[in-house]
Amino acid sequence: MRNIALSVLVAASIVGCSGPTEPEPRLFRTVLPQAVQPLPVVLGDQTGLVTGIGPAADPQGADDQPVILADPSDPMAFVIAWVGSPCDEDAALSFKSNEGGYRLQLTVSPGARGCQMLVAVPRGVRIVTSTAIPVSSIEATGSG
């Protein structure tokens, strides 16, 4: 019995000394419409600022590298835009604080190998926050 108690105490002290961990992200989901197949998108928010997401009305991405755009109709929202493929299966976004600003990481799961659709599909997700965030403070990383 003493060995079991000692083992539990040692395990608890190791867990307690493992250092700080990042908080679990709050997840938001939307689906971007497209002619071939809708694109499911999940955003994991670790800032606590996101209140909702949805498809951008008119995505203006010109490259597979994501760009952050201000939403001219709402100072509490911004858009991440990129160019994808009709073969993309899903996308994930991760929003975190980063050295005085924010980082928004885009990860797209490409479709099945051998997909022959070489069509550029503009994509965009509108992100609404509880406070206005200057788009210049958001670093977009990843690719579509």
TORSE-690061 format. One record per atom (N, C-alpha, C, CB): atom name; x, y, z. Coordinates in nm, 4 decimals. Last residue first. Glycine has a CB too. Example, Ala and Ser with C-alpha at 12.3 -4.5 7.8 and 13.67 -1.06 7.14 Angstrom:
<sezas>
SEZA,N,1.2850,-0.2250,0.7080
SEZA,CA,1.3670,-0.1060,0.7140
SEZA,C,1.2900,0.0030,0.7870
SEZA,CB,1.4084,-0.0598,0.5725
SEZA,N,1.3190,-0.5690,0.7800
SEZA,CA,1.2300,-0.4500,0.7800
SEZA,C,1.3200,-0.3300,0.7800
SEZA,CB,1.1308,-0.4473,0.9046
</sezas>
This chain:
<sezas>
SEZA,N,-0.2896,2.7530,-4.8824
SEZA,CA,-0.4145,2.6902,-4.9237
SEZA,C,-0.3935,2.5755,-5.0165
SEZA,CB,-0.5031,2.7891,-4.9882
SEZA,N,-0.0663,2.7759,-4.5991
SEZA,CA,-0.1000,2.7897,-4.7413
SEZA,C,-0.2257,2.7116,-4.7719
SEZA,CB,0.0159,2.7418,-4.8311
SEZA,N,0.0874,2.9634,-4.3292
SEZA,CA,0.0320,2.8429,-4.3907
SEZA,C,0.0082,2.8657,-4.5391
SEZA,CB,-0.0988,2.8015,-4.3214
SEZA,N,-0.0168,3.2657,-4.1619
SEZA,CA,0.0825,3.1685,-4.2032
SEZA,C,0.0120,3.0459,-4.2608
SEZA,CB,0.1739,3.1291,-4.0847
SEZA,N,-0.0567,3.6051,-4.0904
SEZA,CA,-0.1179,3.4873,-4.1505
SEZA,C,-0.0073,3.3945,-4.1987
SEZA,CB,-0.2131,3.5265,-4.2677
SEZA,N,-0.0558,3.8043,-3.8125
SEZA,CA,0.0333,3.7381,-3.9079
SEZA,C,-0.0376,3.6127,-3.9584
SEZA,CB,0.1725,3.7027,-3.8422
SEZA,N,-0.2040,4.0990,-3.7184
SEZA,CA,-0.2284,3.9556,-3.7383
SEZA,C,-0.1347,3.9032,-3.8465
SEZA,CB,-0.3773,3.9287,-3.7769
SEZA,N,-0.1852,4.3674,-3.7051
SEZA,CA,-0.1295,4.2947,-3.5904
SEZA,C,-0.1466,4.1433,-3.6044
SEZA,CB,-0.1957,4.3420,-3.4614
SEZA,N,-0.3206,4.4709,-3.9181
SEZA,CA,-0.1736,4.4756,-3.9245
SEZA,C,-0.1095,4.3996,-3.8090
SEZA,CB,-0.1251,4.6207,-3.9237
SEZA,N,-0.5824,4.4677,-3.8411
SEZA,CA,-0.5362,4.3570,-3.9256
SEZA,C,-0.3838,4.3558,-3.9372
SEZA,CB,-0.5992,4.3667,-4.0652
SEZA,N,-0.6611,4.5319,-3.5045
SEZA,CA,-0.6022,4.5847,-3.6274
SEZA,C,-0.5463,4.4705,-3.7124
SEZA,CB,-0.4911,4.6874,-3.5950
SEZA,N,-0.9638,4.4275,-3.3749
SEZA,CA,-0.8223,4.3896,-3.3836
SEZA,C,-0.7660,4.4485,-3.5117
SEZA,CB,-0.8037,4.2335,-3.3802
SEZA,N,-1.2220,4.5090,-3.1535
SEZA,CA,-1.1597,4.5372,-3.2833
SEZA,C,-1.0106,4.5025,-3.2764
SEZA,CB,-1.1798,4.6872,-3.3236
SEZA,N,-1.3599,4.2321,-2.9713
SEZA,CA,-1.2979,4.3642,-2.9741
SEZA,C,-1.2346,4.3843,-3.1113
SEZA,CB,-1.1916,4.3799,-2.8600
SEZA,N,-1.4610,3.9867,-3.0208
SEZA,CA,-1.5270,4.0666,-2.9180
SEZA,C,-1.4710,4.2079,-2.9080
SEZA,CB,-1.5147,3.9983,-2.7846
SEZA,N,-1.4815,3.9079,-3.3754
SEZA,CA,-1.4164,3.9094,-3.2445
SEZA,C,-1.4913,4.0015,-3.1479
SEZA,CB,-1.2695,3.9542,-3.2579
SEZA,N,-1.5306,3.6986,-3.6535
SEZA,CA,-1.5849,3.8058,-3.5700
SEZA,C,-1.5232,3.7936,-3.4311
SEZA,CB,-1.7420,3.7994,-3.5629
SEZA,N,-1.4088,3.6272,-3.9651
SEZA,CA,-1.3905,3.5985,-3.8231
SEZA,C,-1.4366,3.7205,-3.7436
SEZA,CB,-1.2408,3.5628,-3.7907
SEZA,N,-1.4746,3.4723,-4.2659
SEZA,CA,-1.4962,3.5949,-4.1884
SEZA,C,-1.4930,3.5573,-4.0413
SEZA,CB,-1.6322,3.6649,-4.2264
SEZA,N,-1.2737,3.3171,-4.4969
SEZA,CA,-1.3486,3.2971,-4.3730
SEZA,C,-1.3539,3.4321,-4.3014
SEZA,CB,-1.2826,3.1854,-4.2818
SEZA,N,-1.2512,3.2281,-4.8402
SEZA,CA,-1.2375,3.3261,-4.7329
SEZA,C,-1.3265,3.2928,-4.6158
SEZA,CB,-1.2693,3.4647,-4.7834
SEZA,N,-1.1133,3.1517,-5.1618
SEZA,CA,-1.1783,3.1110,-5.0371
SEZA,C,-1.1584,3.2209,-4.9333
SEZA,CB,-1.1215,2.9747,-4.9855
SEZA,N,-1.1191,3.0904,-5.5090
SEZA,CA,-1.0980,3.1867,-5.4000
SEZA,C,-1.1786,3.1460,-5.2772
SEZA,CB,-1.1373,3.3298,-5.4448
SEZA,N,-0.9753,2.8319,-5.6713
SEZA,CA,-1.1007,2.8629,-5.6026
SEZA,C,-1.0710,2.9649,-5.4928
SEZA,CB,-1.1670,2.7332,-5.5431
SEZA,N,-0.8430,2.7440,-5.9806
SEZA,CA,-0.8221,2.8209,-5.8583
SEZA,C,-0.9576,2.8598,-5.8000
SEZA,CB,-0.7354,2.9473,-5.8858
SEZA,N,-0.8206,2.4202,-6.1096
SEZA,CA,-0.8982,2.5433,-6.1069
SEZA,C,-0.8711,2.6130,-5.9746
SEZA,CB,-1.0507,2.5155,-6.1259
SEZA,N,-0.7497,2.1604,-6.1989
SEZA,CA,-0.6517,2.2672,-6.1820
SEZA,C,-0.7198,2.4022,-6.1912
SEZA,CB,-0.5402,2.2564,-6.2870
SEZA,N,-0.8347,1.8576,-6.1149
SEZA,CA,-0.9009,1.9864,-6.1272
SEZA,C,-0.8013,2.0971,-6.0962
SEZA,CB,-1.0235,1.9949,-6.0336
SEZA,N,-0.7456,1.6008,-6.0772
SEZA,CA,-0.7004,1.6709,-6.1982
SEZA,C,-0.7640,1.8082,-6.2156
SEZA,CB,-0.7302,1.5870,-6.3195
SEZA,N,-0.6203,1.4112,-5.8247
SEZA,CA,-0.7249,1.5076,-5.8559
SEZA,C,-0.6732,1.5954,-5.9706
SEZA,CB,-0.7638,1.5943,-5.7290
SEZA,N,-0.4223,1.2467,-5.7415
SEZA,CA,-0.4706,1.2271,-5.8774
SEZA,C,-0.5840,1.3204,-5.9140
SEZA,CB,-0.5148,1.0861,-5.8956
SEZA,N,-0.5218,1.1983,-5.4086
SEZA,CA,-0.4155,1.2045,-5.5102
SEZA,C,-0.4756,1.1782,-5.6467
SEZA,CB,-0.3022,1.1023,-5.4799
SEZA,N,-0.7921,1.3859,-5.2707
SEZA,CA,-0.7312,1.2592,-5.3105
SEZA,C,-0.6227,1.2810,-5.4150
SEZA,CB,-0.8374,1.1634,-5.3645
SEZA,N,-0.7161,1.7175,-5.1452
SEZA,CA,-0.8021,1.6044,-5.1807
SEZA,C,-0.7222,1.4823,-5.2205
SEZA,CB,-0.8950,1.6427,-5.2931
SEZA,N,-0.5379,1.8582,-4.8650
SEZA,CA,-0.5640,1.8410,-5.0083
SEZA,C,-0.6498,1.7171,-5.0332
SEZA,CB,-0.4314,1.8304,-5.0865
SEZA,N,-0.6282,2.0473,-4.6001
SEZA,CA,-0.6071,1.9071,-4.6367
SEZA,C,-0.6394,1.8914,-4.7843
SEZA,CB,-0.6949,1.8111,-4.5493
SEZA,N,-0.4646,2.3352,-4.4899
SEZA,CA,-0.5660,2.2795,-4.5793
SEZA,C,-0.5296,2.1354,-4.6097
SEZA,CB,-0.5781,2.3628,-4.7105
SEZA,N,-0.4200,2.5586,-4.2354
SEZA,CA,-0.3788,2.4266,-4.2818
SEZA,C,-0.4929,2.3692,-4.3642
SEZA,CB,-0.3416,2.3320,-4.1621
SEZA,N,-0.3141,2.8705,-4.1191
SEZA,CA,-0.4051,2.7990,-4.2084
SEZA,C,-0.3425,2.6658,-4.2476
SEZA,CB,-0.4376,2.8837,-4.3346
SEZA,N,-0.2884,3.0617,-3.8282
SEZA,CA,-0.2277,2.9549,-3.9080
SEZA,C,-0.3352,2.8828,-3.9885
SEZA,CB,-0.1516,2.8548,-3.8174
SEZA,N,-0.2421,3.3675,-3.7188
SEZA,CA,-0.3532,3.2874,-3.7693
SEZA,C,-0.2940,3.1884,-3.8688
SEZA,CB,-0.4656,3.3773,-3.8360
SEZA,N,-0.1220,3.5388,-3.4416
SEZA,CA,-0.0873,3.4519,-3.5541
SEZA,C,-0.2107,3.3694,-3.5885
SEZA,CB,0.0358,3.3593,-3.5203
SEZA,N,-0.0903,3.8753,-3.3146
SEZA,CA,-0.1599,3.7481,-3.3275
SEZA,C,-0.1064,3.6703,-3.4463
SEZA,CB,-0.3106,3.7702,-3.3418
SEZA,N,0.1141,4.0632,-3.0934
SEZA,CA,0.0107,4.0580,-3.1956
SEZA,C,-0.0548,3.9213,-3.1946
SEZA,CB,0.0687,4.0893,-3.3345
SEZA,N,0.3142,4.0375,-2.9109
SEZA,CA,0.2523,4.1684,-2.9262
SEZA,C,0.1439,4.1748,-3.0321
SEZA,CB,0.3560,4.2678,-2.9581
SEZA,N,0.3775,3.7498,-2.9739
SEZA,CA,0.4715,3.8611,-2.9614
SEZA,C,0.4085,3.9977,-2.9902
SEZA,CB,0.5875,3.8393,-3.0545
SEZA,N,0.0734,3.6274,-3.0295
SEZA,CA,0.2084,3.6092,-3.0812
SEZA,C,0.2875,3.7395,-3.0689
SEZA,CB,0.2045,3.5620,-3.2281
SEZA,N,-0.2168,3.4283,-2.9686
SEZA,CA,-0.1383,3.5481,-2.9418
SEZA,C,0.0051,3.5206,-2.9833
SEZA,CB,-0.1466,3.5897,-2.7914
SEZA,N,-0.3818,3.2446,-3.2358
SEZA,CA,-0.3077,3.2530,-3.1101
SEZA,C,-0.2467,3.3915,-3.0943
SEZA,CB,-0.1980,3.1451,-3.1041
SEZA,N,-0.5832,3.0323,-3.4159
SEZA,CA,-0.5652,3.1740,-3.3828
SEZA,C,-0.5048,3.1841,-3.2436
SEZA,CB,-0.7005,3.2520,-3.3905
SEZA,N,-0.5869,2.8166,-3.6799
SEZA,CA,-0.5472,2.8254,-3.5401
SEZA,C,-0.5126,2.9710,-3.5115
SEZA,CB,-0.4261,2.7302,-3.5081
SEZA,N,-0.7955,2.6382,-3.9025
SEZA,CA,-0.7333,2.7647,-3.8659
SEZA,C,-0.7017,2.7605,-3.7170
SEZA,CB,-0.8257,2.8861,-3.9008
SEZA,N,-0.8253,2.3958,-4.1553
SEZA,CA,-0.8187,2.4255,-4.0125
SEZA,C,-0.7460,2.5581,-3.9941
SEZA,CB,-0.7472,2.3109,-3.9339
SEZA,N,-1.0304,2.2436,-4.4050
SEZA,CA,-0.9299,2.3424,-4.3655
SEZA,C,-0.9397,2.3642,-4.2152
SEZA,CB,-0.9490,2.4772,-4.4428
SEZA,N,-1.0773,1.9726,-4.6427
SEZA,CA,-1.1159,2.0541,-4.5281
SEZA,C,-1.0027,2.1512,-4.4964
SEZA,CB,-1.1491,1.9652,-4.4045
SEZA,N,-1.0219,1.8995,-4.9145
SEZA,CA,-1.1193,1.8258,-4.8334
SEZA,C,-1.1678,1.9029,-4.7121
SEZA,CB,-1.0600,1.6964,-4.7883
SEZA,N,-0.9775,2.0294,-5.2433
SEZA,CA,-0.9504,2.0394,-5.0996
SEZA,C,-1.0614,1.9711,-5.0199
SEZA,CB,-0.9369,2.1875,-5.0567
SEZA,N,-1.0455,2.0378,-5.5091
SEZA,CA,-1.0174,1.9062,-5.4527
SEZA,C,-0.9903,1.9101,-5.3021
SEZA,CB,-0.8993,1.8450,-5.5234
SEZA,N,-1.0594,2.2947,-5.5962
SEZA,CA,-1.1865,2.2258,-5.5761
SEZA,C,-1.1682,2.0883,-5.5109
SEZA,CB,-1.2586,2.2105,-5.7090
SEZA,N,-0.8173,2.4800,-5.4031
SEZA,CA,-0.8493,2.3910,-5.5145
SEZA,C,-0.9867,2.3300,-5.4899
SEZA,CB,-0.7408,2.2796,-5.5312
SEZA,N,-0.7658,2.8243,-5.3101
SEZA,CA,-0.7563,2.6805,-5.2922
SEZA,C,-0.7892,2.6068,-5.4198
SEZA,CB,-0.8478,2.6351,-5.1814
SEZA,N,-0.6372,3.1221,-5.1987
SEZA,CA,-0.6845,3.0500,-5.3168
SEZA,C,-0.6605,2.9023,-5.2934
SEZA,CB,-0.6128,3.0990,-5.4473
SEZA,N,-0.7632,3.3147,-4.9196
SEZA,CA,-0.6599,3.2408,-4.9901
SEZA,C,-0.7216,3.1789,-5.1145
SEZA,CB,-0.5960,3.1320,-4.8991
SEZA,N,-0.8236,3.5247,-4.6356
SEZA,CA,-0.8553,3.4834,-4.7728
SEZA,C,-0.7353,3.4114,-4.8337
SEZA,CB,-0.8952,3.6059,-4.8600
SEZA,N,-0.9817,3.6127,-4.3456
SEZA,CA,-0.8622,3.5466,-4.3970
SEZA,C,-0.9018,3.4904,-4.5334
SEZA,CB,-0.8087,3.4326,-4.2980
SEZA,N,-1.1205,3.9155,-4.2326
SEZA,CA,-1.1319,3.8010,-4.3230
SEZA,C,-0.9930,3.7447,-4.3483
SEZA,CB,-1.2006,3.8413,-4.4570
SEZA,N,-1.2730,4.0477,-3.9326
SEZA,CA,-1.1729,4.0491,-4.0388
SEZA,C,-1.1893,3.9210,-4.1189
SEZA,CB,-1.0272,4.0624,-3.9813
SEZA,N,-1.4618,4.2585,-3.7083
SEZA,CA,-1.4452,4.1380,-3.7906
SEZA,C,-1.3313,4.1600,-3.8891
SEZA,CB,-1.5770,4.1028,-3.8661
SEZA,N,-1.5319,4.4901,-3.5915
SEZA,CA,-1.5091,4.3776,-3.5005
SEZA,C,-1.4892,4.2474,-3.5776
SEZA,CB,-1.6265,4.3632,-3.4027
SEZA,N,-1.6001,4.6726,-3.7837
SEZA,CA,-1.4658,4.6837,-3.7261
SEZA,C,-1.4314,4.5698,-3.6306
SEZA,CB,-1.4524,4.8148,-3.6538
SEZA,N,-1.7672,4.5982,-4.0718
SEZA,CA,-1.7694,4.5675,-3.9290
SEZA,C,-1.6281,4.5749,-3.8709
SEZA,CB,-1.8304,4.4277,-3.9045
SEZA,N,-1.7405,4.6474,-4.3406
SEZA,CA,-1.8728,4.6691,-4.2829
SEZA,C,-1.8766,4.6491,-4.1309
SEZA,CB,-1.9719,4.5762,-4.3482
SEZA,N,-1.4849,4.5794,-4.4206
SEZA,CA,-1.5235,4.7216,-4.4240
SEZA,C,-1.6589,4.7496,-4.3587
SEZA,CB,-1.5268,4.7699,-4.5672
SEZA,N,-1.2704,4.3827,-4.2610
SEZA,CA,-1.4098,4.3762,-4.3041
SEZA,C,-1.4607,4.5204,-4.3029
SEZA,CB,-1.4977,4.2807,-4.2102
SEZA,N,-0.9339,4.3575,-4.3763
SEZA,CA,-1.0330,4.4190,-4.2884
SEZA,C,-1.1719,4.3959,-4.3470
SEZA,CB,-1.0050,4.5714,-4.2698
SEZA,N,-0.7606,4.0520,-4.4323
SEZA,CA,-0.8260,4.1710,-4.4857
SEZA,C,-0.9238,4.2252,-4.3823
SEZA,CB,-0.8988,4.1395,-4.6190
SEZA,N,-0.4754,3.8591,-4.4640
SEZA,CA,-0.5747,3.9102,-4.3704
SEZA,C,-0.6279,4.0415,-4.4257
SEZA,CB,-0.5142,3.9292,-4.2271
SEZA,N,-0.4009,3.5807,-4.6744
SEZA,CA,-0.3888,3.7230,-4.6435
SEZA,C,-0.5020,3.7601,-4.5473
SEZA,CB,-0.3938,3.8110,-4.7744
SEZA,N,-0.2187,3.2768,-4.7428
SEZA,CA,-0.3321,3.3498,-4.6864
SEZA,C,-0.2995,3.4966,-4.6609
SEZA,CB,-0.3768,3.2843,-4.5572
SEZA,N,-0.1053,3.1648,-5.0543
SEZA,CA,-0.0652,3.2176,-4.9239
SEZA,C,-0.1794,3.3002,-4.8671
SEZA,CB,0.0647,3.3030,-4.9351
SEZA,N,-0.2070,3.1211,-5.2996
SEZA,CA,-0.2350,3.0171,-5.2017
SEZA,C,-0.1874,3.0585,-5.0628
SEZA,CB,-0.1690,2.8857,-5.2432
SEZA,N,-0.3618,3.4310,-5.4060
SEZA,CA,-0.2478,3.3406,-5.3965
SEZA,C,-0.2848,3.2303,-5.2977
SEZA,CB,-0.1172,3.4165,-5.3518
SEZA,N,-0.5611,3.6053,-5.3786
SEZA,CA,-0.5004,3.5999,-5.5110
SEZA,C,-0.3866,3.4988,-5.5164
SEZA,CB,-0.4497,3.7373,-5.5510
SEZA,N,-0.8754,3.6466,-5.2187
SEZA,CA,-0.7418,3.5874,-5.2217
SEZA,C,-0.6896,3.5788,-5.3637
SEZA,CB,-0.7430,3.4488,-5.1578
SEZA,N,-1.1243,3.7601,-5.1587
SEZA,CA,-1.0355,3.8276,-5.2531
SEZA,C,-0.8938,3.7711,-5.2542
SEZA,CB,-1.0303,3.9740,-5.2212
SEZA,N,-1.4595,3.6490,-5.1199
SEZA,CA,-1.3163,3.6333,-5.0883
SEZA,C,-1.2284,3.6895,-5.1992
SEZA,CB,-1.2823,3.4853,-5.0652
SEZA,N,-1.7273,3.7763,-5.0301
SEZA,CA,-1.6599,3.7842,-5.1596
SEZA,C,-1.5093,3.7720,-5.1372
SEZA,CB,-1.6949,3.9177,-5.2335
SEZA,N,-1.8152,3.6939,-4.7708
SEZA,CA,-1.9112,3.7218,-4.8786
SEZA,C,-1.8456,3.7177,-5.0164
SEZA,CB,-1.9761,3.8582,-4.8569
SEZA,N,-1.6775,3.4169,-4.5972
SEZA,CA,-1.6639,3.5565,-4.6408
SEZA,C,-1.7539,3.5770,-4.7624
SEZA,CB,-1.5139,3.5922,-4.6747
SEZA,N,-1.8567,3.2008,-4.3761
SEZA,CA,-1.7970,3.2244,-4.5078
SEZA,C,-1.7870,3.3744,-4.5361
SEZA,CB,-1.8797,3.1546,-4.6180
SEZA,N,-1.7740,3.2530,-4.0260
SEZA,CA,-1.8640,3.2175,-4.1348
SEZA,C,-1.7942,3.2401,-4.2673
SEZA,CB,-1.9946,3.2987,-4.1276
SEZA,N,-1.7549,3.2573,-3.6652
SEZA,CA,-1.6948,3.2568,-3.7980
SEZA,C,-1.8021,3.2201,-3.9003
SEZA,CB,-1.5746,3.1576,-3.8050
SEZA,N,-1.7357,3.4231,-3.3390
SEZA,CA,-1.8018,3.3477,-3.4447
SEZA,C,-1.7245,3.3532,-3.5748
SEZA,CB,-1.9417,3.3995,-3.4661
SEZA,N,-1.5761,3.5337,-3.1498
SEZA,CA,-1.7155,3.5089,-3.1109
SEZA,C,-1.7912,3.4317,-3.2184
SEZA,CB,-1.7868,3.6411,-3.0824
SEZA,N,-1.2462,3.5380,-3.0237
SEZA,CA,-1.3359,3.5043,-3.1347
SEZA,C,-1.4757,3.4760,-3.0809
SEZA,CB,-1.2825,3.3818,-3.2142
SEZA,N,-1.0889,3.5700,-2.7953
SEZA,CA,-1.1491,3.6878,-2.8578
SEZA,C,-1.2522,3.6552,-2.9652
SEZA,CB,-1.0418,3.7726,-2.9175
SEZA,N,-0.9354,3.3717,-2.6895
SEZA,CA,-1.0573,3.4045,-2.6182
SEZA,C,-1.1319,3.5225,-2.6787
SEZA,CB,-1.0256,3.4332,-2.4755
SEZA,N,-0.7121,3.2725,-2.8118
SEZA,CA,-0.7058,3.4088,-2.7596
SEZA,C,-0.8250,3.4422,-2.6712
SEZA,CB,-0.6978,3.5077,-2.8736
SEZA,N,-0.7319,3.0369,-2.9373
SEZA,CA,-0.6636,3.0329,-2.8081
SEZA,C,-0.6495,3.1716,-2.7481
SEZA,CB,-0.5267,2.9688,-2.8227
SEZA,N,-0.9574,2.8779,-3.1420
SEZA,CA,-0.9223,3.0097,-3.0873
SEZA,C,-0.8585,2.9935,-2.9504
SEZA,CB,-1.0472,3.1010,-3.0780
SEZA,N,-0.9643,2.6999,-3.4288
SEZA,CA,-0.9331,2.6840,-3.2871
SEZA,C,-0.8825,2.8166,-3.2338
SEZA,CB,-0.8284,2.5711,-3.2642
SEZA,N,-1.1986,2.6510,-3.6779
SEZA,CA,-1.1040,2.7466,-3.6208
SEZA,C,-1.0893,2.7155,-3.4730
SEZA,CB,-1.1511,2.8944,-3.6430
SEZA,N,-1.2635,2.4503,-3.9558
SEZA,CA,-1.2655,2.4579,-3.8096
SEZA,C,-1.1607,2.5591,-3.7671
SEZA,CB,-1.2390,2.3176,-3.7437
SEZA,N,-1.4593,2.4011,-4.2432
SEZA,CA,-1.3503,2.4756,-4.1804
SEZA,C,-1.3719,2.4755,-4.0298
SEZA,CB,-1.3423,2.6216,-4.2355
SEZA,N,-1.5467,2.2151,-4.5341
SEZA,CA,-1.5612,2.2358,-4.3894
SEZA,C,-1.4370,2.3049,-4.3332
SEZA,CB,-1.5851,2.1008,-4.3168
SEZA,N,-1.6497,2.3100,-4.8415
SEZA,CA,-1.5252,2.2942,-4.7663
SEZA,C,-1.5509,2.3193,-4.6178
SEZA,CB,-1.4158,2.3906,-4.8198
SEZA,N,-1.8609,2.1374,-5.0814
SEZA,CA,-1.8392,2.2361,-4.9748
SEZA,C,-1.7117,2.2054,-4.8964
SEZA,CB,-1.9600,2.2396,-4.8795
SEZA,N,-1.7764,2.0754,-5.4157
SEZA,CA,-1.7950,2.0143,-5.2840
SEZA,C,-1.7713,2.1218,-5.1780
SEZA,CB,-1.6980,1.8918,-5.2633
SEZA,N,-1.8353,2.2364,-5.6533
SEZA,CA,-1.8022,2.0943,-5.6566
SEZA,C,-1.8352,2.0258,-5.5241
SEZA,CB,-1.6546,2.0755,-5.6895
SEZA,N,-1.9055,2.5053,-5.5834
SEZA,CA,-1.9855,2.4295,-5.6797
SEZA,C,-1.9605,2.2787,-5.6712
SEZA,CB,-1.9561,2.4780,-5.8204
SEZA,N,-1.9135,2.5845,-5.2339
SEZA,CA,-1.8473,2.5844,-5.3644
SEZA,C,-1.9249,2.4900,-5.4538
SEZA,CB,-1.6958,2.5419,-5.3538
SEZA,N,-1.9167,2.7378,-4.9101
SEZA,CA,-1.9852,2.6795,-5.0253
SEZA,C,-1.8947,2.6804,-5.1480
SEZA,CB,-2.1154,2.7556,-5.0549
SEZA,N,-1.7602,2.6419,-4.6181
SEZA,CA,-1.7511,2.7341,-4.7307
SEZA,C,-1.8183,2.6696,-4.8511
SEZA,CB,-1.6025,2.7708,-4.7624
SEZA,N,-1.8865,2.6108,-4.2992
SEZA,CA,-1.8670,2.5405,-4.4263
SEZA,C,-1.8654,2.6457,-4.5361
SEZA,CB,-1.9797,2.4323,-4.4517
SEZA,N,-1.7549,2.6219,-3.9636
SEZA,CA,-1.8362,2.6736,-4.0725
SEZA,C,-1.8111,2.5869,-4.1941
SEZA,CB,-1.8044,2.8235,-4.1021
SEZA,N,-1.6929,2.6336,-3.6101
SEZA,CA,-1.7050,2.5596,-3.7360
SEZA,C,-1.7917,2.6355,-3.8356
SEZA,CB,-1.7636,2.4199,-3.7109
SEZA,N,-1.4653,2.6723,-3.3419
SEZA,CA,-1.5737,2.7297,-3.4213
SEZA,C,-1.5744,2.6575,-3.5551
SEZA,CB,-1.5568,2.8856,-3.4399
SEZA,N,-1.3421,2.5914,-3.0190
SEZA,CA,-1.3592,2.5559,-3.1596
SEZA,C,-1.4826,2.6217,-3.2198
SEZA,CB,-1.3687,2.4052,-3.1749
SEZA,N,-1.0928,2.7112,-2.8105
SEZA,CA,-1.2378,2.7068,-2.8311
SEZA,C,-1.2592,2.6869,-2.9806
SEZA,CB,-1.3100,2.8388,-2.7783
SEZA,N,-0.8074,2.5188,-2.7077
SEZA,CA,-0.8720,2.6184,-2.7940
SEZA,C,-1.0238,2.6007,-2.7953
SEZA,CB,-0.8170,2.6087,-2.9370
SEZA,N,-0.6824,2.4916,-2.3804
SEZA,CA,-0.7530,2.4238,-2.4888
SEZA,C,-0.8204,2.5297,-2.5761
SEZA,CB,-0.8581,2.3213,-2.4331
SEZA,N,-0.3810,2.6777,-2.3139
SEZA,CA,-0.5213,2.6439,-2.2877
SEZA,C,-0.5819,2.5722,-2.4075
SEZA,CB,-0.6028,2.7707,-2.2546
SEZA,N,-0.0603,2.5236,-2.2894
SEZA,CA,-0.1501,2.6164,-2.3573
SEZA,C,-0.2938,2.5773,-2.3251
SEZA,CB,-0.1253,2.6166,-2.5113
SEZA,N,0.0925,2.4743,-1.9678
SEZA,CA,0.0449,2.4241,-2.0961
SEZA,C,-0.0478,2.5284,-2.1570
SEZA,CB,-0.0279,2.2868,-2.0799
SEZA,N,0.3861,2.5117,-1.7681
SEZA,CA,0.2551,2.5577,-1.8145
SEZA,C,0.2196,2.4965,-1.9498
SEZA,CB,0.2527,2.7106,-1.8239
SEZA,N,0.5414,2.2143,-1.6202
SEZA,CA,0.5383,2.3482,-1.6760
SEZA,C,0.4008,2.3848,-1.7280
SEZA,CB,0.6397,2.3608,-1.7861
SEZA,N,0.5643,1.9784,-1.4822
SEZA,CA,0.5814,1.9718,-1.6271
SEZA,C,0.5719,2.1077,-1.6941
SEZA,CB,0.4790,1.8799,-1.6864
SEZA,N,0.5240,1.9483,-1.2157
SEZA,CA,0.6452,2.0174,-1.2574
SEZA,C,0.6617,2.0230,-1.4084
SEZA,CB,0.7646,1.9510,-1.1969
SEZA,N,0.2946,1.7956,-1.1895
SEZA,CA,0.2933,1.9325,-1.1392
SEZA,C,0.4130,2.0124,-1.1842
SEZA,CB,0.2871,1.9324,-0.9901
SEZA,N,0.3865,1.5496,-1.2825
SEZA,CA,0.2848,1.6222,-1.3583
SEZA,C,0.2837,1.7677,-1.3166
SEZA,CB,0.1458,1.5597,-1.3381
SEZA,N,0.5599,1.4897,-1.0709
SEZA,CA,0.6117,1.5015,-1.2081
SEZA,C,0.5132,1.5803,-1.2931
SEZA,CB,0.6372,1.3612,-1.2706
SEZA,N,0.3857,1.4749,-0.8561
SEZA,CA,0.4885,1.5782,-0.8550
SEZA,C,0.5492,1.5966,-0.9931
SEZA,CB,0.5973,1.5439,-0.7543
SEZA,N,0.2277,1.2569,-0.9304
SEZA,CA,0.1653,1.3887,-0.9152
SEZA,C,0.2701,1.4986,-0.9177
SEZA,CB,0.0848,1.3958,-0.7848
SEZA,N,0.4199,1.0503,-0.9222
SEZA,CA,0.3533,1.0839,-1.0484
SEZA,C,0.2912,1.2224,-1.0421
SEZA,CB,0.2459,0.9799,-1.0819
SEZA,N,0.4796,1.0531,-0.6461
SEZA,CA,0.5836,1.0810,-0.7442
SEZA,C,0.5211,1.1228,-0.8772
SEZA,CB,0.6742,0.9580,-0.7635
SEZA,N,0.2262,0.9800,-0.5428
SEZA,CA,0.2881,1.1060,-0.5042
SEZA,C,0.3960,1.1463,-0.6041
SEZA,CB,0.3473,1.0953,-0.3636
SEZA,N,0.1931,0.7241,-0.6534
SEZA,CA,0.0970,0.8299,-0.6861
SEZA,C,0.1569,0.9660,-0.6546
SEZA,CB,-0.0353,0.8102,-0.6085
SEZA,N,0.4080,0.5927,-0.5282
SEZA,CA,0.4026,0.6029,-0.6744
SEZA,C,0.3083,0.7143,-0.7185
SEZA,CB,0.3582,0.4696,-0.7357
SEZA,N,0.3292,0.6067,-0.2609
SEZA,CA,0.4525,0.6721,-0.3029
SEZA,C,0.4541,0.6918,-0.4543
SEZA,CB,0.5746,0.5903,-0.2585
SEZA,N,0.0996,0.4472,-0.2719
SEZA,CA,0.0883,0.5876,-0.2316
SEZA,C,0.2108,0.6653,-0.2758
SEZA,CB,0.0701,0.5996,-0.0794
SEZA,N,0.2195,0.2031,-0.3440
SEZA,CA,0.1190,0.2641,-0.4315
SEZA,C,0.1061,0.4125,-0.3990
SEZA,CB,-0.0184,0.1929,-0.4163
SEZA,N,0.3837,0.1549,-0.1244
SEZA,CA,0.4439,0.1719,-0.2569
SEZA,C,0.3466,0.2389,-0.3536
SEZA,CB,0.4886,0.0362,-0.3131
SEZA,N,0.1958,0.1198,0.0784
SEZA,CA,0.2843,0.2348,0.0865
SEZA,C,0.3473,0.2613,-0.0493
SEZA,CB,0.3928,0.2127,0.1931
SEZA,N,0.0820,-0.1187,0.0000
SEZA,CA,0.0000,0.0000,0.0000
SEZA,C,0.0867,0.1256,0.0000
SEZA,CB,-0.0935,-0.0005,0.1200
</sezas>
